[in-house]
Amino acid sequence: MNVMYYLSMPLTIVLYVFVITFFITSIFKIENLKWRREVSVRTQSITILLGRFFCVIVVLFLVWTSIPFLKDSFRLVTGQYIVVEGYVQDLNHKSKDLNEYVVLSGVKISFLFDSQLEIGKKYRIKYLPNTQTGINSIEIK
């Protein structure tokens, strides 16, 4: 059982909500900036416009990157996993990556930290389809 994923999914969503709320608040509070020296009205309005544009871009990017996590959070709560059976074809753990990637029956599945699988053995793996994250693995004899 990949317990770390159960913990990391809600924390990631809470972090995204916090960051998005911060940027949305920044969009509306940017007019209250205090300028250190006298700045023309035109420069102030351009700065406010660019600040709002930047905040909107960041919020849209965060929403776009969090969509797979949000889709999988429903499946994680209800237990509707995708199950795949087969032989492990490849294991890949990059040196600075927290995930270990497993190729099983042509599907690349990531496990947080360590999958504890061996190449050539047959496994049944439950995973989330949108993020391709493995939840549970059972060796089939």
Secondary structure as the mmCIF struct_conf table of DSSP 4:
data_model
#
loop_
_struct_conf.conf_type_id
_struct_conf.id
_struct_conf.beg_label_comp_id
_struct_conf.beg_label_asym_id
_struct_conf.beg_label_seq_id
_struct_conf.end_label_comp_id
_struct_conf.end_label_asym_id
_struct_conf.end_label_seq_id
HELX_RH_AL_P HELX_RH_AL_P1 VAL A 3 LYS A 29
HELX_RH_3T_P HELX_RH_3T_P1 ILE A 30 ASN A 32
BEND BEND1 ARG A 36 ARG A 37
HELX_RH_AL_P HELX_RH_AL_P2 VAL A 41 THR A 78
TURN_TY1_P TURN_TY1_P1 GLY A 79 GLY A 79
STRN STRN1 ILE A 82 ASN A 92
TURN_TY1_P TURN_TY1_P2 SER A 95 LYS A 96
BEND BEND2 LEU A 98 LEU A 98
STRN STRN2 ASN A 99 LEU A 104
TURN_TY1_P TURN_TY1_P3 SER A 105 GLY A 106
STRN STRN3 VAL A 107 LEU A 112
BEND BEND3 PHE A 113 PHE A 113
TURN_TY1_P TURN_TY1_P4 ILE A 119 GLY A 120
STRN STRN4 LYS A 122 LEU A 128
TURN_TY1_P TURN_TY1_P5 PRO A 129 GLN A 132
STRN STRN5 THR A 133 GLU A 139
#
